[in-house]
């Protein structure tokens, strides 16, 4: 009886050990799979972090360029207004200066409008609608906006093309 009892206990012990070993192996496989999933998620997060850092650098550069492009016309306007207020500029020249102001403010307003349109497209996703565009008019508009800044730097911009060219 004692021997049978020891045999039964031994069999129960062996079954328990085997059952625990199988359960441990199954849990180890689950843990390995989870570790693998975590490693993949970590890699994906790292890629997203790099992408966000690149986008952040691009955003910072964009704000720097926009700030510079907006600051220059406003600084020129403020300096000229100071000269007008102090009476250092004759009335004849003031008319020419007012036309230059108009060109500068018009250019800045166009830039701000384009910036707002771009920002809106970034928030809602870019939706493009193909249209036929008179490229000559677009180039003339760009040259007119840029010519004032170019003139201040003694650069002359020319665009002489009267015939309309269309692009799709």
DABELZI-V206015 format. One record per residue. PSI is psi in whole degrees, 0 to 359 (999 if undefined). NEAR is the number of other C-alpha atoms within 8 Angstrom. D_CENTER is the distance of its C-alpha to the mean C-alpha in Angstrom with 1 decimal. Layout:
PSI,NEAR,D_CENTER ; PSI,NEAR,D_CENTER
This chain:
317,4,82.9 ; 318,5,81.3 ; 318,6,80.2 ; 321,7,78.8 ; 317,8,76.9 ; 320,8,75.4 ; 315,8,74.6 ; 317,8,72.9 ; 319,8,71.0 ; 316,8,70.0 ; 316,8,68.8 ; 318,8,66.9 ; 315,8,65.4 ; 316,8,64.4 ; 318,8,62.9 ; 316,8,60.9 ; 315,8,59.7 ; 317,8,58.7 ; 317,8,57.0 ; 322,8,55.1 ; 317,8,54.1 ; 316,8,52.8 ; 318,8,50.9 ; 317,8,49.5 ; 318,8,48.5 ; 317,8,46.8 ; 322,8,44.9 ; 320,8,43.9 ; 319,8,42.5 ; 316,8,40.5 ; 319,8,39.2 ; 318,8,38.4 ; 317,8,36.4 ; 319,8,34.6 ; 320,8,33.9 ; 316,8,32.6 ; 319,8,30.3 ; 319,8,29.1 ; 319,8,28.5 ; 319,8,26.4 ; 320,8,24.4 ; 318,8,24.0 ; 317,8,22.7 ; 318,8,20.2 ; 321,8,19.0 ; 318,8,18.9 ; 318,8,16.7 ; 322,8,14.3 ; 316,8,14.4 ; 318,8,13.7 ; 316,8,10.7 ; 321,8,9.4 ; 318,8,10.5 ; 316,8,8.8 ; 322,8,5.3 ; 318,8,7.0 ; 317,8,8.5 ; 317,8,5.8 ; 316,8,4.9 ; 318,8,8.7 ; 319,8,9.4 ; 314,8,7.9 ; 324,8,9.9 ; 314,8,12.7 ; 315,8,13.0 ; 316,8,12.9 ; 317,8,15.4 ; 316,8,17.5 ; 330,8,17.6 ; 326,9,18.6 ; 319,8,21.0 ; 308,8,23.1 ; 320,12,24.4 ; 322,8,25.1 ; 316,8,26.9 ; 318,8,29.0 ; 314,9,29.9 ; 319,8,30.9 ; 318,8,32.9 ; 321,8,34.7 ; 323,8,35.4 ; 319,8,37.0 ; 320,10,39.2 ; 315,10,40.1 ; 327,7,41.0 ; 350,6,43.1 ; 15,7,45.0 ; 349,7,44.3 ; 127,8,43.2 ; 158,7,45.8 ; 325,6,45.5 ; 317,6,45.4 ; 333,8,42.3 ; 325,10,40.7 ; 317,8,40.6 ; 319,8,38.8 ; 321,8,36.3 ; 323,8,35.7 ; 320,8,34.8 ; 319,9,32.3 ; 313,9,30.9 ; 315,8,30.6 ; 317,10,28.7 ; 312,11,26.3 ; 322,9,25.7 ; 317,9,25.3 ; 318,10,22.7 ; 318,10,20.7 ; 319,8,21.2 ; 318,8,20.0 ; 317,8,16.8 ; 318,8,16.2 ; 316,8,17.1 ; 321,8,14.7 ; 317,8,11.8 ; 320,8,13.1 ; 317,8,13.5 ; 315,8,10.0 ; 320,8,8.9 ; 320,8,11.9 ; 329,10,11.2 ; 327,8,7.9 ; 320,6,10.3 ; 5,6,13.3 ; 147,6,12.2 ; 125,6,12.6 ; 113,5,16.3 ; 138,4,17.8 ; 117,4,21.3 ; 131,5,23.2 ; 166,5,25.2 ; 129,7,27.5 ; 137,7,26.3 ; 101,10,28.5 ; 330,10,26.6 ; 316,12,29.1 ; 319,8,28.2 ; 318,8,24.5 ; 319,9,25.3 ; 320,9,27.8 ; 316,8,25.3 ; 317,8,22.9 ; 320,11,25.9 ; 323,8,27.2 ; 320,12,24.1 ; 340,9,23.8 ; 327,10,27.6 ; 314,11,28.1 ; 321,9,25.8 ; 320,11,27.4 ; 321,9,30.8 ; 339,7,30.3 ; 16,6,29.7 ; 40,6,32.7 ; 135,7,30.8 ; 130,7,32.1 ; 131,7,30.1 ; 137,5,32.2 ; 103,7,31.6 ; 97,4,34.9 ; 102,6,34.7 ; 329,5,36.5 ; 134,5,36.6 ; 135,9,33.8 ; 136,7,31.9 ; 142,9,30.1 ; 156,7,27.3 ; 999,6,26.2
